[in-house]
């Protein structure tokens, strides 16, 4: 097994980091990424992977595994300590601060807590990214109507977020995330505040978007959710990429004993904790 490969389904402590050889054109390339904070904590260590145009991937792992850190690096919220990250053809290592907004125009974001502005209506929340981009009022209205219908929230366009259920708020969050027609969608624990049925509904909406060509990465600590779909699963543990494949079934997931052995092996080189 060469240095550009990962052992799939094998013992958890025997692996190499890699750039995944998925077919298609890579839109996200991560090579030997390390993120180390000033405290000395390594949130990610030597992570390599790629995500192709139009692909759907779960990034799974326990709290503190490095999932949110990985998404933050991809959208240029965090700078790598070491390694190389290329997103939509832009090398983040040489990306100037003035260029970051242009990169983020190609990325939609979805969070666990949605982050809708409480004083704005559903329509105005979804319209906000388009206003920032300078889209004229007529085009904004057409696009907002389109995405609200897509997520089944057109009847609630004039409602305030506080009037909506948690599931309805997350639907609005999806509409806002894709209103500006991004090439990439990064979803950080989008089902974390939902019951299982609501979570499945949100994931299905994201899969529907991916089927239209939207590259989608969903970070989740819910391994049952990640293995319920025939999608690629990237598994992180304490900042290390330890599995990369699609899909992982329950029998393929590392046992608690294997994870404990990996934790013990990695503990001497990495402090525990960090971003999820």
N, C-alpha and C positions, 0 to 999 in steps of 0.2 A: 504493500500500500504506500503510494507516494505522498509527498508533502502537500499535494493539492486535493487530497481526498479525506472524507470522513468515514469512519466505520459506522454503518447504520445498523441499529438493533443489537450491536455487540455490547460487551461489558462496558459500563459507563466510564471506567477509568482508562480505557484504551481508545484514543481518538486522535485525529489531527484536525486542525481548523482548515477551512477550505473556502473557495469561492464556488458556490453551487452550480453545476453544469446544467441548469435548466435551459430548455430550448427557448428561443426568442431573443429579443434585444434587451440587455440589462438596462434598467432605469435607475436602480440603486446598486452600487457596488461598495462593499465594505471589506477592507483588507487589513488584517492584523490590527484591528482597532483596540486601543487601550484608553480608558478614561480614568484618570487619577485625580482626586480632589486634594486640596491643600492640606487636609488632615492626614493624607497618606492613604486613605481608603481608595481601593480600586473598584469602581462600579462596573467596569467592563475590562476584560483582559484578553488580548490577542484574538479578538472575534473577527472571523471572516465569513462573508456570505454575500449573495447577490439576489436581487429580486427583479424579475423581468417585467417588461411592459405587459399590462393586463393580468398579472398574476395576483392570486389571493394567498396570503400567508398569515397564519397565526404565529405570534411570538409568545410562548408560554413559559411559565416558571413561577416559583414562589415569590412572595413579597421580598424585595431586596435582591432579586435575581439579575436586575439590570435592564428590564424591559422598557421602562419609561426613559431611562438614560439613553438607550439605543434610539428611541424615537426622537428624543431631544437633539441628539447629534445629527440625525438625518435632516431635521428641519433647521439646523444651524442655530439652535438655542444654546447648545453646549459645544465647546471646541474639543476635538480629540487631543489627548496627551501624546499619543503616538498612533501611527497607522495612517491609512488613506481612506477617504470617503468621497465617492463621486455620486452626485444626485442630479438626475436630468441633464447629464453632460457637464455639470459644474463640479470642479474639484474644490471641496470645502477648505482644503488646506491653504489655498491661495485666494479664496473668495474674499473680496474687500467688503467692509461693512456696508458701504453704499449699495452693494449688489445683493445683499441678503433679502431685501423686500422683493426683488425680482424672482429669486429662487422660491420664496414662499408663495408667490402667486401660482406656482405649479403644484402646491400642496394644500390639501384640505385637512382640517384637524377636528377630531371628535374626542370628547373627554367623558369621564364617568359622571362628573357633576354638571355637564352640559354648558354652563357658563353663559346662559342667556341673560341679557340686560333686563332687569325686572320692570323698569319704567317704560320699556318699549313693547309694542304689540308684536305678535308673531311675525306679521309681515315686515315690520321695521327691523326686527332682529335678523331676519333672513336677508333683507335688502342691504344691511350695513356693509358687508364686504364689497358689494357692487358699488356702493357710494364711494368707498375708499378708493376704488379703482377708477372712479370718474365716469362710470357708465351712466348714460342719460336716463331720465326718468321713465320714458316709454319702454326702453329696453329692460330696465330694472323691473318694471311691473310685469312684463311678459315672462321674464326669467323666474321671478318669485312665484308667480301663478303656476308656472310649469313645475317647479321643484316641490311646492306645497302639495300639488295634486299627486305628484309622484310618491310622496310619503303619506298620503291620505289625510292631510291637515288643511285642505283648502277651506273647509267650513269654519276653521278656527283662526283665520287670518287676522282678525281684529282683536283676538283675545290677548290678555296679558299672561305671561308665563305662570303666574301664581294660580291662575284658574285651571291649569292643565295638570293631568296626572304625570307621574314621573316618566312613564312610557311615552306619553304624548310630547313631553318636553324633549326627550331623546330623538323622537322623530323630527321635531323642529331643528334639533342640533344637526341631524343628517342633512336636512334641506339647506341649512346655512353653510355647512361644510362643502357642499358641492355646487352652491349657487354660482360661483365664479368659474366653474368648469375646470377644476384642477386635473392634472394628470395622475396625481398620487393622493391617496387618502390614508392618513395615519389615525387610527382609533385606539385610544388608551383606556382600557377597561370600560368599553361603552356599555357593557351589561352589568356592571358591578352593583348598581343600585336597583336592579330589576329582578322580578321573580323569574323562574326558569322559562315560563311561557313567553313573557315579555322579552327576555334575553334572546330566545330563539327567533322571535319576530324581528328584532333589530339585526341579528346576524343574517337573516334571510334578506332583509333590505340591502345590507352591504354586499351580499353575494349577487343580488340582482344588479347592483351598480357595477360590480366587477365584471359581470357578464356583458356589460356594454363597453368594456375596455378600460375601466378605471383600476389602476394598480392599487391594491388594498392590503394594508398591514394592520392586523388587530392584535393588540397586546392584551393578554388575559392571564390571570392566575388560576382560572377555572379549567383544569385539565380535562374534565368531563365535557365541557363545552367544546374545547379545541378538538377533541377526538370524535365528536358527534358528526363531523362533516368530512367529506372526501377532499380535504384541502391540505396543503403543506403545513407542517408544524415545525417551528424552530424552537428548541427547548434550551433555555438558559438556566444556569444554576450558579449563584454567587459570582456572576460576571463572566462565567465561561460558557461558550456554546458547546453543549454536550450531545445534542441530537439534532439532526436536520433531515427531515423526510416527510412524505405525505402518503397516506395519513398515518398517524400513530394510533393504533388500537390499544385497548386497555392492557393486553398481554405484552405490548411492546414498550409500555412506559417503564422507566426505571423503578425498581422496588425501593422501599424506604431503606433497606439495608445497603443497596447500591449507592443511593444518594448519600447516606451517612458515610460510606467509605470514600466517596468523592469529596465530601465536605472535609473529612479529616485530612485527605491528601492535599487539598487546596488551602487549608486553614493556615498553614505556615507561611504562605506567600501572599495572603490577602486577608485584611481585616473584615469581620462580618458586618452586615448592615448595608446602608446605602439606599439609593432610589430603587423603586420597584421596576 
